[in-house]
Amino acid sequence: MITFHSKNPYLKFTDKIARYYGFLIVVILALIFVSLFYYLSYLKYQALGFDSGDLAIFNQVMWNTVRGSFFHSSILGHSYLGEHFSLFLIFLAPIYIFSQSPLCLLFLKCVFVGFSCIPLYLICRKILNDLLGILVVISYLIYPALGWASFHEFSMKPIALFFILLSIYYFFEKNYKKYVISGILALLCKETVAIAYIIFSLYAFFAKRKRGLKWHVIPFLFSAAWLIATIFFIIPSFNNLGYYKNSMFYAWLGQDIIVVFKNIFSYPVLFLRQVFNQINLRYLLLLFLPILFISLLSPALFIVTVAILFENLLSSGGVLNSSFRQYSILFIPFIFLGFTYGLKRIFAFKFIQKRETSVIIILLFLIFFTSSFFSPQLSIISQINYYKNLKNNETTLAKKEVLNIIPTKDAKVIASQDLETYLSSREEIYPFHYLYTGITEYGLSEFTSPKDIEYLLINTQDYFGVQVYSDVPWADNRLRSFLSEGDWGIREVKGPIVLIQRNYKDQSKFVLWESIDNSEMIKTLAKTQQDFEGNIKLLGYDMEEKKVKKGESLKLSCFWSDLRKKEKEESEEEPMEQLVEYLQGRRTENYEVLFEFINKENEVAEKTIYPVCYRIFPTSEWKTGEIVKVNYSLLVPEKLEEGRYRLRITMVEPKYVVFNQLKYNMLDVSGVVEENSDREIEGVSNSIEVQGLQVFD
């Protein structure tokens, strides 16, 4: 334990407060963390911001489990134990049964993450002292990777984090029984936790060899056996693949352990180049910079941390080596254990002992400064304001209105990924992209839609669940075939949200699109004043009402004529080969429509992009010369001020993807290309402006 040598009265007073009230201070900090992050998660949930699918899977698994269908998931298509061996979910079920909602899981995640700082503090107090222990806890609670994991969807890794730190505390306390129990609870959270215990057992063997075999050899053998049994035998027995799905992320290393080691030793340069590529180096920087690389002052623990990190560094999965998701959370205990021993070394220097007060202040300042660039904890007010505004966004309100139409619990639903979470408290729900592509996650198996689906809910702007699959060559054909087999009716259309119901009959139902054989009716519509030589021509529009309230739907019909001369080519490739080619390079003839609200200053006040025919009848399916009428229920943005606007309509072509935003090629109505553009702008249609649109509150 470190004793301060400084006679600074402020340091002495602070140290005294820490000795007497250190534990209480840490508990208060944990409560603040839990309260803030649960409130933020609650706002994000209310704003329909959980769109990655993980929360939907866990909520459905828990919902089914408390009803006796243990670990069942229709989203995965098999038991969750065929995905990850997370038996600890059983222990959460008694709590979940009192509040059967995704919010319950979000609350539990925040509690486990927030209170994980308590065993960390107890460890640091033993190695350092109470005051420095509080400094480590503060650094921990503002650590960016911890914040992003707490802010992201539910996962079992944040639960395991608490038990890992608890087991490390009991390791230092030499309480073998509690060390084993907490370690087993951590292993029950997820199978890959065993990797951390295998590496930590090796550290214990060299650092604490005198303790005896039970402290290092037995945990090592048990963890190794657990990892082998779960990955190679137990998990494959619960899924329909026959193998551990996550092994696909490491397939580049070889098909079996012998080939893996042979490849590593045969091509060491290529191996190291892959492990320490630019993305991984940036990943390591984001993990160690917020603690000022102090962990490097404890070489043994730094090696332990990097060894455990190899699980992510070796992965070919793009998200595993990201500190902005939950995947880094299992390494945090060892990063901060190294940080703690690094601080011990720093305060052992006589030069530092003479300046202890200044050093503590400088360390805190630098930790806050480096963390401020990446940490959601230090921008939580702006995050809260963002989700408060998003909650009242016109698209969010439209989603909620449509979601409320679907009956709870009993109805069987296919929904786009961003809306799955909010429909997951039911026995059967399926991701829309499974139906769209005919292939399950990662293309591992074929998907056959159940015949008794009652509702199909599509958010045509859902990036991960719809947009990235919209150009799969056979996707639209599958969707139209599915809709043709049942007596489906359009139940509701709100902006980009479409709800289709089986056996729904309404004479006044909304028609999404229709082909027009008789073009005489086009003559009565507004016409563009210019001839256009391009791909598709916007012939005109029809609008029921030009006076509309903000946040409400504007009924608008657009008439398009396909001028492209094309011959439809039938691919001889298998669907999986086509999908791989599509994912490797996005090439499309499927266009979308850009709507721009132009104010009286001739500035674009707001803009939004809708797919041409709701991704059901894309432009790649149009015939040369065909006239297509597309009906839109266009949401008028809440951000618009009252007044008169022009609505400019242009067809655009999505060219490439950057994170979650599509970049588009388009031609302005004036034909002017942006200056300093680093890419060629190619128009695919002319533009028409709807004059005299009146927007009011």
Buried (B, 14 or more C-beta within 10 A) or exposed (E): EBEBEBEBEEBEEBBEBBEEEBBEBBBEBBEEBBEBBBBBBBBBBBBBBBBBBBBBBBBBBBBBBBEEBBBBBBBBBBBBBBBBBBBBBEEBEEBBBEEBBBBBBBBBBBBBBBBBBBBBBBBBBBBBBBBBBBBBBBBBBBBBBBBBBBBBBBBBBBBBBBBBBBBBBBBBEEBBEBBBBBBBBBBBBBBBBBBBBBBBBBBBBEBBEEBEEEBBEBBBEBBBEBBEBBBEEBBBEBBEBEEBBBBBBBEEBBEEEEEBEEBBEEEEEEBEEBBEEEEBEEBBEBBBBBBBBBBBBBEEBBBBBBBBBEBBBBBEBEEBBBBBBBBBBBBBBBBBBBBBBBBBEBBEEEEBBEBBBEBBEEBEEEBBEBBBEBBBBBBBEEBBEBBEBBBEBBBBBBBBEBBEEBEEEEBBBBBBBBBBBBBBBBBBBBBBBBBBBBBBBEBBBEBEBEEEBBBBBBBBBBBBBBBBBBBBBBBBEBBEEBBEEBEBBBBBBBBBBBBBBBEBEEEEEBEBBBEBEEEEEBEEBBBBEEEBEBBBBBBBBBBEEBEBEBBBBBBBBBBBBBBBEEEEEEEEEEBEEBBEEBEEEEEBBBBBBBBBBBBEEEEEBBEBBBBBBBBBBBBBBBEEEEBBBBBBBBBBBBEBEEEEBBBBBBBBBBBEEEEEEBEBBBBBBEEEBEEEEEEEBBBBBBBBBBEEBEBEE
